[in-house]
Amino acid sequence: MLKAKIAQVVNISTAYPWVIIALAALITIVSGVYSARNFALNTDINKLISPELSWRQRELVFLQAFPQRSETILAVVDAPTSELAGQAAAALVQKISGQTDLFKSVRDPAGGPFFARSALLFSSTEEVAATSKQLMELQPLIQILATDQSLRGLSQGLSLALVGLQRGAYKVDDLEQPLTLIATPIENAIAGKPAAFSWRELLSRKPTEPSDLRRFIEIRPVLDYAALEPGKKATDAIRQAAAELKLDTQYLARVRLTGSVPIQDEEFATLKEGAVVNTVATVVVVLFILWLALKSPRIIFAVFLSIFVGLSVTAALGLMMVDALNPISVAFAVLFVGIGVDFGIQFSVRYRAERYEIDDLRTALSKAAEHAGVPLTLAAAATAAGFLSFLPTAYRGVAELGQIAGVGMIIAYLTSITFLPALLAVLNPPGEKEPLGYKALAPVDRFLSDHRIPILAATAAISLGGLPLLYFLQFDFNPINLRSPNTESIATYLELRSDPTTGASTIDALAPNLPAARESAARLANVAEVGRVMTLASFIPADQPQKLALIRPAAARLEPALKQNPRPAATDAENIAGLNRAADALNKAAGAQSGPGAAAAKRLATALTQLAKSDQATRDKVQAVFVSPLRITLDGLRATLQARQVTEQNLPADITDDWVKPDGRARVEAFPKGDPNDNETLRSFARAVLAVEPNATGGPISILESGHTVIAAFIEAGIWAMISIAILLWITLRRFGDVLLTLVPLLLAGVVTLEICVIIGLPLNFANIIALPLLLGIGVAFKIYYITAWRAGQTDLLQTSLTRAIIYSALTTATAFGSLWLSSHPGTSSMGKLLALSLITTLAAAVLFQPALMGRPREIRDV
């Protein structure tokens, strides 16, 4: 009955081809207009997984309480000195803060008067005592530098520092590091190179760490989720501001952007790289493959036009169903072309085979419908069922893709039995001059028939023997590994993540109040996988009375010096004289001594002498190199000497708001111990924290839980797909054995694909796992074509036009999907690899294993 109905539909389409074409054109135009007017793309990846899951609900509750913890841009400002980094960060914050149409908030978490005033209080009591003592000893030098901020004053200060050497307070070798620090920027400036100097490094007498030369700016942008890159306007504005401020030349600073917004945006930008070239190349290769399969420009044109019509209708129906496409469901177009073309190829190749036997267009089309209609219907239904099986899962991104692709398979099938025959009837391609089968494969057919049992045994032994490999199958839970490490945002994130103090891999817990937050922090501090814990209390320094008592004497001694009126500005002649005096003092200090200290003194004396002989512009440049950070250091010193008791009540509002809500709820932040770049470290960290704080949330927990969610979704969808396909096959085939003959090769292809993944070291991930439902959809179609031909009594299947259609269909699909392998995006590239692998295994299972599995038909017919 089904065969007759399909033949009737094709006959009507070929009897009234222009009516069918006109209706198709009208539907295509309406669909195109609807799609153009209603097209929407929601690139919010947070909506790819159902919000009904418990861990997603915890995440949403936390982000609602502290929205500043998500959808952020982190501007990382690096400079040769901490002073320059601070200046550059402050300038950038001031520049972009007023652009409220682009930014919700902009702040430098380490800037502001609070940290300037309280920085010393966060040091240990011993360090505060040593610093206070050092400051009091430096009072004469500080007074000179505070009142005379010129080369004259700097030279006088240097000469004063050498007095201690003459008194024997220290040895010349003790001055190697500070003298070298001073000499280097002078030499660079004289040579015309970029020069920078840090008073903080000089006074600390410790090597600077990368974190000392870096400042962070936390930015909450206004996002446009209708755009492919929602934060592009904001990131472009930040980069433009940095360029206008000339941060690279003014402060020798480099500004890099990372955070959730730039990472997502650059991922979409990476996906676009080479897209046009790859698309054009793919179309050319697909056309070539279709030429090999169909050998007729008219038939190829009809197939392409049929795909276009089906794609247009599918796009419109998809937008009706989901309102807005997501970053995963937007791939429905690739799926439609890659899989939907199979139906067109199957029908067209069968038509060509019939046209060779019967040189009459309409009769050949009718016969093609009789022979190909049922397997096409069954394959379309089974493929659609495979995709629609994702609908009940919590992985909404793939669920919507499955919904659209499932409907698309039905559309592709309908156009293949209506619009495509009508086009062929109008285009009237010429008849066939030779059969379409592969007579050269006759030896393979005989080999499969004569050695059926050994082939089945060997296949079973290899596939079953490889099952233990599946124990080692890996799933890469970390989505960062799917992104290109060459992009600025990911490269910066990976660099920051290597430093556990930056908080790139932290977990947050929400406590009902501050006392509960302190209790939570105490519990987490005892967890072996936790490195350190922070709450609002972390901003209350310990032992403040003792530290303040140590700071007061230094303040009493230094504040008068810092408040003195400055000396009249130095003339260039005075600067030259001061430089020569300092050079003489250095040479006298070095004397005839040898050693690193004496060498450093002579080096600096030479640099000062050369500077004195240079032009005034060079001296002005050197003066700016030293005086600009000096002013910052003196301002910081003034603020430090005004330190006062810190309490929860007088903490700045921006700090309090980042840790406590007005309703009392408080945030607890835990940092991992160990290598944050190791997936297992993060997963162990997440599990350990959840065992203590079940309401915790954050990046490591999202990685852990989303991995479980995605795997569960694919397992659930796989089970539903197999059940629905088995039921569908049973209804159609009515034989349990025939259902197994269809499903066993499909399962074999899936198992072998996963085994090969282990052998070649290809882990599954959030991107390439999508290849598995594609394997299911394509694989079941190929198997159905063979089982229906076998049930019809056809023998020597490899020599038939059916095998020709299957091979070229697989090649076309492999070209459409395999081009993804060449992508610079690691996730897309891994998807292309797994797709190529799954196509090879499913084609081998269909062409080489299934004929041996089925054996001779029950009833041989001349078909």
C-alpha positions in Angstrom: 0.0 0.0 0.0 2.8 2.4 0.9 4.6 1.7 -2.3 1.5 2.4 -4.3 0.8 5.6 -2.4 4.3 7.0 -3.0 4.2 6.0 -6.6 0.8 7.8 -6.9 2.3 11.0 -5.3 5.2 10.9 -7.8 2.9 10.3 -10.7 0.7 13.2 -9.8 3.9 15.4 -9.4 5.1 14.4 -12.9 1.7 14.8 -14.4 1.3 18.4 -13.1 4.9 19.5 -12.7 4.4 23.2 -13.2 1.7 23.2 -10.5 4.0 21.5 -8.1 6.9 23.8 -9.0 4.7 26.9 -8.6 3.4 25.7 -5.2 7.0 25.0 -4.2 8.1 28.4 -5.4 5.3 30.1 -3.5 6.0 28.1 -0.3 9.7 28.9 -0.6 9.1 32.7 -1.1 6.7 32.8 1.9 9.2 30.8 4.0 12.0 33.1 3.0 10.1 36.2 3.8 9.0 34.7 7.2 12.6 33.7 8.0 14.0 37.1 7.0 11.4 39.0 9.2 11.6 36.6 12.2 15.2 35.5 12.2 16.6 35.7 15.7 19.8 34.3 17.1 20.2 33.9 20.9 23.9 33.4 21.6 23.5 33.2 25.3 25.2 29.8 26.0 23.8 29.8 29.5 20.5 28.8 28.0 21.8 25.7 26.2 21.1 23.6 29.3 17.7 23.4 31.0 17.3 25.8 34.0 15.2 23.1 35.7 18.3 21.1 36.7 19.2 21.5 40.4 22.7 22.7 39.7 21.5 25.2 37.2 18.9 26.5 39.6 21.7 27.0 42.2 23.7 28.8 39.6 20.8 31.0 38.6 20.0 31.9 42.2 23.6 32.8 42.8 23.9 34.9 39.6 20.7 36.7 40.5 22.2 37.7 43.8 25.6 38.6 42.4 25.1 39.4 38.7 28.5 41.0 38.5 30.0 37.5 38.7 28.8 36.6 35.2 28.7 38.1 31.7 31.8 40.1 32.4 34.8 41.4 30.5 38.1 41.3 32.4 40.6 43.8 31.0 44.1 42.8 31.9 46.6 45.6 32.0 50.3 44.7 32.0 53.2 47.1 32.1 56.9 47.1 32.9 56.3 48.5 36.4 53.4 48.4 38.9 53.2 52.2 38.8 52.7 52.2 35.0 50.2 49.4 35.2 48.2 51.4 37.8 48.3 54.6 35.8 47.2 52.8 32.6 44.4 51.0 34.4 43.2 54.3 36.0 43.2 56.1 32.7 41.2 53.3 31.0 38.7 53.2 33.8 38.1 56.9 33.6 37.9 56.8 29.8 35.1 54.2 29.5 33.2 54.7 32.8 31.0 57.4 31.2 29.8 55.2 28.3 26.7 53.9 30.1 25.1 52.8 26.8 27.9 50.2 26.5 28.9 49.4 30.1 26.8 48.7 33.2 29.7 49.0 35.5 33.5 49.5 35.3 35.8 49.2 38.3 39.4 48.5 39.3 39.0 46.1 42.2 42.5 46.8 43.5 42.3 50.6 43.0 40.7 53.4 45.0 41.6 55.0 48.4 40.8 52.0 50.5 43.6 49.8 49.3 46.0 52.7 49.0 45.3 53.5 52.7 45.1 50.0 54.0 47.6 48.1 51.9 50.2 47.9 54.7 47.7 46.5 57.1 47.3 43.3 55.0 51.0 42.5 55.6 52.2 40.6 58.6 53.0 42.4 61.8 56.7 41.7 61.3 56.6 43.1 57.8 54.8 46.2 59.0 57.5 46.7 61.7 60.3 46.3 59.2 58.6 48.7 56.7 57.9 51.3 59.3 61.5 51.2 60.5 62.8 51.4 56.9 60.6 54.5 56.2 61.9 56.3 59.2 65.4 55.6 58.2 64.7 57.0 54.7 63.2 60.2 56.1 66.0 62.4 54.8 65.9 60.9 51.4 62.1 61.0 51.2 62.2 64.7 52.2 64.6 65.5 49.4 62.5 63.6 46.8 59.3 65.1 48.0 60.5 68.7 47.8 62.6 68.4 44.6 61.1 66.2 42.0 63.7 66.8 39.3 67.0 65.3 38.1 68.6 67.7 40.6 66.7 66.3 43.5 67.2 62.7 42.3 70.9 63.2 42.0 71.0 64.8 45.5 69.1 61.8 46.9 71.5 59.4 45.2 74.5 61.2 46.7 72.8 61.1 50.1 72.3 57.4 49.8 76.0 56.9 49.3 76.8 58.6 52.6 75.7 55.5 54.4 78.4 53.6 52.4 81.0 56.0 53.6 79.9 55.5 57.2 80.1 51.7 56.8 76.4 51.1 57.2 76.5 48.8 54.3 78.9 47.5 51.6 79.1 48.5 48.0 78.0 45.0 46.9 74.7 45.6 48.8 74.0 48.4 46.3 74.2 46.2 43.2 70.5 45.7 42.8 69.3 49.3 43.3 72.1 50.8 41.3 71.4 48.5 38.4 67.7 49.3 38.6 68.5 53.0 38.3 71.1 52.6 35.5 69.0 50.4 33.2 66.2 53.0 32.3 68.8 55.8 31.9 70.8 53.7 29.4 67.5 52.7 27.6 66.4 56.3 27.3 69.8 57.5 26.0 69.7 54.7 23.4 66.2 55.7 22.3 64.5 52.6 23.8 61.4 52.5 25.9 62.4 53.1 29.6 60.6 52.5 32.9 61.5 52.7 36.5 59.7 51.5 39.7 60.3 53.0 43.1 58.2 50.3 44.7 60.6 47.6 43.3 63.6 49.7 44.4 62.2 50.1 48.0 61.0 46.5 48.3 64.4 45.1 47.2 62.6 42.0 46.0 62.2 40.7 42.4 58.9 41.6 41.0 56.3 38.9 40.2 54.1 39.0 37.1 51.1 39.8 39.4 52.9 42.9 40.6 53.0 44.3 37.1 49.4 43.6 36.3 46.1 45.3 37.1 42.5 44.0 36.4 39.5 46.0 35.4 36.2 44.3 35.9 33.6 45.4 33.3 29.9 44.5 32.9 29.0 45.3 29.3 25.5 45.8 27.8 25.1 42.7 25.6 23.2 42.2 22.4 22.2 38.6 22.2 20.6 39.1 18.8 24.2 39.5 17.4 26.6 36.7 16.8 29.0 38.4 19.1 26.9 40.0 21.8 29.7 41.9 23.5 31.5 43.1 20.3 30.5 46.7 20.7 31.8 46.8 24.2 35.1 45.1 23.5 35.6 47.3 20.4 35.0 50.4 22.6 37.6 49.2 25.2 40.2 48.6 22.5 39.4 52.0 20.9 39.7 53.7 24.3 43.1 52.1 24.9 44.3 53.2 21.5 43.1 56.8 21.9 44.8 56.9 25.3 48.0 55.6 23.7 48.5 53.2 26.6 51.1 51.3 24.7 53.4 54.4 24.3 52.3 56.5 27.2 52.6 53.8 29.8 54.2 51.0 27.8 51.1 49.0 28.7 49.4 46.1 27.0 45.7 45.6 27.4 44.2 42.2 26.9 40.5 41.2 27.2 39.3 37.9 28.7 36.3 36.8 30.7 33.1 35.1 29.7 32.0 37.7 27.2 35.2 38.0 25.1 35.7 34.2 25.3 32.3 33.5 23.8 32.6 36.3 21.2 36.0 35.2 20.0 34.7 31.6 19.8 32.0 32.7 17.4 34.5 34.9 15.5 36.9 31.9 15.2 34.0 29.8 13.8 33.6 32.4 11.1 37.3 32.3 10.1 37.6 30.8 6.6 33.9 30.0 6.6 33.4 31.6 3.1 36.4 29.8 1.6 35.4 26.5 3.2 31.8 26.8 2.1 32.8 27.6 -1.5 35.3 24.7 -1.5 32.7 22.4 0.0 30.1 23.3 -2.6 32.6 22.7 -5.4 33.6 19.3 -4.1 30.0 18.4 -3.5 29.1 19.3 -7.0 32.0 17.2 -8.3 30.8 14.2 -6.3 27.2 14.7 -7.5 28.5 14.8 -11.0 30.2 11.4 -10.5 27.0 10.1 -9.0 24.4 11.6 -11.4 26.4 12.5 -14.5 23.8 15.0 -15.6 23.8 18.8 -15.0 20.0 18.8 -15.1 19.7 16.2 -12.4 22.3 17.9 -10.3 20.4 21.2 -10.7 17.2 19.5 -9.7 18.8 18.0 -6.6 20.4 21.3 -5.5 17.1 23.2 -6.1 15.2 20.6 -4.1 17.7 21.0 -1.2 17.3 24.8 -1.3 13.5 24.6 -1.2 13.6 22.1 1.7 16.1 24.3 3.6 14.0 27.4 3.2 10.9 25.7 4.5 12.8 24.0 7.4 14.3 27.4 8.4 10.9 28.9 8.6 9.3 26.0 10.6 12.4 26.0 12.8 11.9 29.7 13.7 8.2 29.0 14.4 9.1 26.2 16.8 12.0 27.8 18.8 11.6 31.6 18.2 15.3 32.1 18.2 18.2 29.8 17.1 20.9 29.0 19.6 24.7 28.4 18.8 24.0 24.7 18.4 20.6 24.7 16.6 21.9 27.1 14.0 23.8 24.1 12.6 20.5 22.6 11.3 21.4 24.0 7.9 24.6 21.9 7.7 22.7 18.9 8.9 19.9 19.4 6.4 22.3 19.7 3.4 24.6 16.9 4.6 21.9 14.4 5.4 19.0 15.6 3.3 20.9 15.4 0.1 21.0 11.6 0.6 17.3 11.4 -0.2 17.8 13.3 -3.5 20.7 11.1 -4.5 18.9 7.9 -3.7 15.9 8.8 -5.7 17.9 10.3 -8.6 20.3 7.3 -8.8 17.3 4.9 -8.8 15.6 7.0 -11.5 18.8 6.7 -13.6 18.9 3.0 -13.2 15.2 2.7 -14.2 15.8 5.1 -17.1 18.5 2.8 -18.4 16.0 -0.1 -18.4 13.0 2.0 -19.6 13.8 4.9 -21.9 10.7 6.8 -20.9 11.0 9.7 -18.4 7.7 9.5 -16.6 7.7 5.7 -16.5 11.2 5.7 -15.1 10.2 8.2 -12.4 7.2 6.1 -11.5 9.3 2.9 -11.3 11.9 4.8 -9.2 9.2 5.7 -6.8 8.0 2.1 -6.6 11.4 0.7 -5.7 12.9 3.6 -3.7 9.8 5.1 -2.1 9.5 2.6 0.8 13.2 2.6 1.9 13.2 6.4 1.5 10.1 6.7 3.7 11.5 4.4 6.3 14.9 6.0 6.3 13.4 9.5 6.6 11.2 8.4 9.5 14.0 6.6 11.3 16.4 9.6 10.9 13.8 12.0 12.1 13.0 9.7 15.0 16.8 9.7 15.9 16.9 13.5 16.0 13.6 14.0 17.7 14.7 11.7 20.5 16.7 14.6 21.9 13.5 16.6 22.7 13.0 15.2 26.2 16.6 15.7 27.3 17.9 18.6 29.5 20.5 19.6 26.8 18.3 22.3 25.3 20.8 23.3 22.7 20.9 19.9 21.0 17.2 19.3 21.8 16.2 22.3 19.7 18.7 21.2 17.0 17.1 17.7 17.0 13.6 19.2 16.8 14.5 21.3 13.8 16.6 18.7 12.1 14.0 16.0 12.7 11.3 18.1 11.0 13.9 18.9 8.3 14.3 15.2 7.5 10.6 15.0 6.8 10.7 18.1 4.6 13.7 16.7 2.7 11.8 13.5 2.1 8.7 15.2 0.9 10.6 17.4 -1.5 12.3 14.3 -2.8 9.1 12.6 -3.8 7.2 15.7 -5.0 9.3 18.7 -6.1 12.3 16.7 -7.3 10.3 14.4 -9.7 8.4 17.5 -11.0 11.7 19.2 -11.8 13.0 16.2 -13.5 9.9 15.9 -15.5 10.3 19.5 -16.7 14.1 19.4 -17.2 13.8 16.0 -19.0 17.4 14.8 -18.6 18.6 12.5 -21.4 18.3 8.7 -21.1 21.1 6.5 -19.7 23.5 4.7 -22.1 25.0 2.3 -19.6 24.0 0.6 -16.3 24.8 2.3 -13.1 26.0 -0.6 -11.0 29.6 -1.6 -10.1 30.3 -4.8 -12.0 33.9 -4.5 -10.9 32.7 -5.4 -7.4 31.5 -8.8 -8.4 34.5 -10.5 -6.8 33.8 -8.7 -3.5 30.2 -9.9 -3.7 31.3 -13.4 -4.2 33.9 -13.2 -1.4 31.2 -11.9 1.0 28.9 -14.7 0.0 31.4 -17.5 0.0 33.1 -16.5 3.3 30.1 -15.2 5.2 30.7 -17.1 8.4 34.4 -16.3 8.7 33.7 -12.6 8.0 31.0 -12.5 10.7 33.2 -14.4 13.2 36.2 -12.1 12.5 34.0 -9.0 12.8 32.5 -10.2 16.0 35.9 -11.1 17.5 37.4 -7.7 16.6 34.5 -5.6 17.8 33.7 -7.7 20.9 37.4 -8.0 21.7 37.8 -4.3 21.6 35.0 -3.7 24.1 37.4 -3.4 27.1 38.8 -0.3 25.3 35.6 1.5 26.0 36.6 1.6 29.7 39.4 4.0 28.6 37.1 6.2 26.5 37.6 9.8 27.7 35.2 12.7 27.8 36.8 16.1 28.0 34.6 17.9 30.4 36.4 21.2 30.1 34.8 23.5 27.5 37.9 25.7 27.4 39.8 22.9 25.6 37.3 23.3 22.7 38.3 26.9 22.1 41.3 28.1 20.2 44.3 28.8 22.5 45.5 31.3 19.8 42.7 33.8 20.6 43.6 36.6 23.0 40.8 35.8 25.5 41.7 32.1 25.8 45.5 32.7 25.9 45.0 35.3 28.6 42.6 33.1 30.6 45.0 30.1 30.4 47.9 32.4 31.6 45.8 33.7 34.5 44.4 30.2 35.4 48.0 29.0 35.9 48.2 31.5 38.8 45.9 30.1 41.6 45.6 33.6 43.2 43.7 35.1 40.3 40.5 33.2 41.0 40.0 31.9 37.4 38.8 28.5 38.7 37.0 29.3 41.9 33.8 28.0 43.4 31.2 30.2 45.2 28.7 29.3 47.9 25.8 31.4 49.0 25.3 31.7 52.8 22.1 33.2 54.4 24.2 35.7 56.4 27.8 36.7 57.4 28.0 34.4 60.5 26.9 31.5 58.3 29.5 32.5 55.7 32.2 32.4 58.3 31.1 28.9 59.3 31.1 27.8 55.7 34.5 29.2 55.1 35.8 27.3 58.2 34.4 24.1 56.8 35.9 24.6 53.4 39.3 25.6 54.8 39.5 22.0 56.2 38.9 20.4 52.8 42.2 19.0 51.3 41.4 20.1 47.8 40.8 23.7 48.8 43.8 26.1 48.7 42.2 29.1 50.4 38.8 30.6 51.2 37.6 34.2 51.0 34.6 36.0 52.5 34.0 39.6 53.3 36.0 39.0 56.5 39.1 38.5 54.3 39.1 42.3 53.8 39.4 42.9 57.6 43.2 42.8 58.4 44.3 40.8 61.4 46.2 42.4 64.4 45.2 45.9 63.4 45.9 47.6 66.8 49.5 46.3 66.8 50.1 47.3 63.1 48.6 50.8 63.6 50.8 51.3 66.6 53.8 50.5 64.4 52.7 52.9 61.6 52.0 55.9 63.8 55.7 56.7 64.7 56.5 56.5 61.0 53.6 58.8 60.1 54.6 61.3 62.8 58.2 61.5 61.4 57.4 61.4 57.7 54.3 63.5 57.3 56.0 66.9 58.0 58.6 66.0 55.3 55.8 65.0 52.8 54.0 68.3 53.5 56.9 70.7 52.9 56.7 73.2 50.1 58.6 72.2 46.9 61.8 73.8 45.8 61.8 76.1 42.8 61.9 74.1 39.6 65.4 73.1 38.6 67.0 74.5 35.5 68.7 72.3 32.9 72.0 73.5 34.0 71.2 72.6 37.6 70.2 69.1 36.5 73.5 68.7 34.6 75.5 69.8 37.6 73.6 67.4 39.9 74.1 64.5 37.5 77.9 65.1 37.4 78.1 65.4 41.2 76.3 62.1 41.5 78.6 60.4 38.9 81.6 61.6 40.8 80.2 60.3 44.1 79.6 56.9 42.5 83.1 56.7 41.1 84.6 57.5 44.5 82.4 54.9 46.1 83.5 52.3 43.7 87.1 53.3 43.9 89.5 50.6 42.9 87.2 47.9 44.1 86.1 45.0 42.0 82.9 43.0 42.4 79.2 43.3 41.4 78.5 46.4 43.5 81.5 48.4 42.3 80.7 47.4 38.7 77.1 48.6 39.1 78.3 51.9 40.6 80.7 52.5 37.7 77.9 51.5 35.2 75.5 54.1 36.8 78.2 56.7 36.9 78.9 56.3 33.2 75.1 56.5 32.4 74.8 59.7 34.5 77.8 61.2 32.7 76.4 60.3 29.3 73.0 61.8 30.3 74.7 65.0 31.4 76.3 65.3 28.0 73.1 64.5 26.1 70.5 67.0 24.9 67.8 68.5 27.2 65.1 66.4 25.5 66.8 63.2 26.6 67.2 64.6 30.2 63.6 65.6 30.3 62.6 62.1 29.2 64.7 60.5 31.9 63.3 62.9 34.5 59.8 61.9 33.5 60.7 58.2 33.8 61.7 58.7 37.4 59.5 61.5 38.6 56.1 60.2 37.3 56.3 56.9 39.4 57.9 58.9 42.3 54.7 61.0 42.6 52.6 57.8 42.6 54.9 56.3 45.3 54.8 59.5 47.4 51.0 59.7 47.1 50.8 56.0 48.1 53.1 56.7 51.1 50.9 59.6 52.2 47.8 57.3 52.0 49.5 54.5 53.9 50.5 56.7 56.7 46.8 57.6 57.2 45.8 54.0 57.8 43.0 53.5 60.2 41.0 50.7 61.7 39.1 48.6 59.1 35.7 47.2 60.0 32.9 45.7 58.1 31.0 48.9 58.6 33.6 51.2 56.9 34.5 48.9 54.0 33.9 50.6 50.6 30.5 49.9 49.1 31.9 48.2 46.0 33.7 45.6 48.1 30.7 45.1 50.4 28.3 44.7 47.4 30.6 42.1 45.9 30.3 39.9 49.0 27.1 40.7 50.8 23.6 41.5 49.6 21.3 44.0 51.3 19.1 41.1 52.5 22.1 39.7 54.3 23.1 36.8 52.0 26.8 36.5 51.8 29.3 35.0 49.3 32.0 32.5 50.1 34.7 31.9 47.5 37.0 28.8 47.5 40.2 28.5 45.5 41.5 25.1 44.3 44.7 23.5 45.4 46.9 22.0 42.8 47.2 22.5 39.1 44.1 24.4 37.9 44.9 23.4 34.3 44.3 19.7 35.1 40.8 18.6 34.5 40.9 15.9 37.2 42.1 18.5 39.7 39.1 20.7 39.0 36.7 17.8 39.1 38.1 16.6 42.4 37.9 20.1 43.7 34.3 20.5 42.6 33.2 17.1 44.2 35.0 17.9 47.4 33.4 21.3 47.8 29.9 19.9 46.9 30.4 17.3 49.7 30.7 20.1 52.2 28.6 22.8 50.6 25.8 21.2 48.4 24.6 24.6 47.3 27.9 25.6 45.8 28.3 26.8 42.2 30.9 28.1 39.9 33.1 27.2 36.9 34.5 23.8 38.1 31.0 22.7 39.3 29.5 23.8 36.0 32.1 21.8 34.1 31.5 18.7 36.2 27.7 18.9 36.2 27.3 20.0 32.6 29.4 17.1 31.5 27.1 14.7 33.4 24.1 16.4 31.9 25.3 16.2 28.3 26.4 12.5 28.7 23.0 11.7 30.3 21.2 13.5 27.5 23.0 11.5 24.8 22.4 8.3 26.6 18.8 9.1 27.1 18.4 10.2 23.5 20.2 7.1 22.2 17.9 4.8 24.1 14.8 6.6 22.9 16.1 6.7 19.4 16.9 3.0 19.3 13.5 2.1 20.8 11.6 4.4 18.3 13.6 3.2 15.4 13.2 -0.5 16.4 9.4 0.0 16.7 9.3 1.8 13.4 11.3 -1.0 11.7 9.0 -3.6 13.3 5.9 -1.9 12.0 7.3 -1.8 8.6 9.3 -5.0 8.3 7.1 -7.2 10.6 10.1 -9.6 11.3 12.1 -9.4 14.4 15.1 -11.0 12.6 15.0 -8.3 9.9 14.9 -5.6 12.6 18.1 -7.1 14.1 19.7 -7.3 10.6 19.2 -3.5 10.4 20.1 -2.5 14.0 23.1 -4.8 14.5 25.3 -3.2 11.8 24.3 0.2 13.2 25.3 -0.8 16.8 28.5 -2.3 15.4 29.4 1.0 13.6 28.9 2.9 16.8 30.9 0.5 19.0 33.8 0.4 16.5 33.8 4.2 16.2 34.2 4.6 20.0 36.9 1.9 20.1 38.9 3.7 17.4 38.5 6.9 19.4 40.3 5.3 22.2 43.1 3.9 20.0 43.8 7.2 18.3 43.4 9.2 21.5 40.4 11.2 20.4 38.3 12.1 23.5 34.6 12.9 23.3 33.6 16.4 24.2 30.7 18.8 24.1 31.2 19.5 20.4 32.1 16.2 18.7 29.6 14.2 20.7 27.0 15.6 18.3 28.5 13.3 15.7 26.9 10.3 17.4 23.3 11.2 16.5 24.5 12.0 13.0 26.0 8.5 12.9 22.6 7.2 14.0 20.7 9.1 11.4 23.0 8.4 8.5 23.7 4.8 9.5 20.1 3.7 9.9 19.3 5.1 6.5 22.1 3.1 4.8 21.1 0.0 6.6 17.4 0.4 5.7 18.2 0.8 2.0 20.0 -2.6 2.0 17.5 -4.5 4.1 14.6 -3.4 1.9 16.5 -4.4 -1.2 17.5 -7.7 0.3 13.8 -8.4 1.3 12.8 -7.6 -2.2 15.0 -10.5 -3.3 17.9 -8.5 -4.8 21.3 -10.2 -4.9 24.8 -9.0 -5.5 24.1 -5.8 -3.7 27.5 -4.3 -4.1 27.1 -4.3 -7.9 23.8 -2.5 -7.9 22.9 1.2 -8.3 21.9 1.2 -4.6 25.6 0.8 -3.5 26.5 3.6 -6.0 23.9 5.9 -4.3 25.1 5.0 -0.8 28.7 5.5 -1.6 28.2 8.9 -3.2 25.7 9.9 -0.5 28.3 9.1 2.1 31.0 11.0 0.1 28.7 14.0 -0.2 27.9 14.0 3.5 31.6 13.4 4.4 32.5 16.5 2.3 29.8 18.6 3.9 30.9 17.6 7.5 34.5 16.7 6.9 35.4 20.3 6.0 34.9 21.0 9.6 38.1 19.1 10.3 40.1 22.0 8.7 38.6 24.6 11.1 41.0 26.5 13.3 38.4 26.1 16.1 39.4 23.0 18.1 35.9 22.0 19.0 34.7 22.2 15.4 37.8 20.4 14.2 37.3 17.6 16.7 33.7 17.3 15.4 34.9 17.0 11.9 37.4 14.2 12.9 34.7 12.2 14.7 32.2 12.7 11.8 34.7 11.5 9.3 35.5 8.5 11.5 31.8 7.6 12.1 31.1 7.9 8.4 33.9 5.5 7.5 32.7 2.9 10.1 29.0 3.2 9.2 29.7 3.0 5.5 31.9 -0.1 6.1 29.2 -1.7 8.2 26.6 -1.1 5.6 28.6 -2.0 2.5 30.9 -4.8 3.8 29.3 -6.2 6.9 25.6 -6.0 6.4 25.5 -8.0 3.1 27.5 -10.8 4.8 25.2 -10.6 7.8 22.0 -10.9 5.7 23.3 -13.6 3.4 21.2 -14.8 0.5 17.7 -13.4 0.2 14.8 -15.6 1.3 13.3 -15.2 -2.2 15.4 -14.2 -5.1 13.6 -11.9 -7.6 14.5 -10.2 -10.8 14.5 -6.5 -9.6 
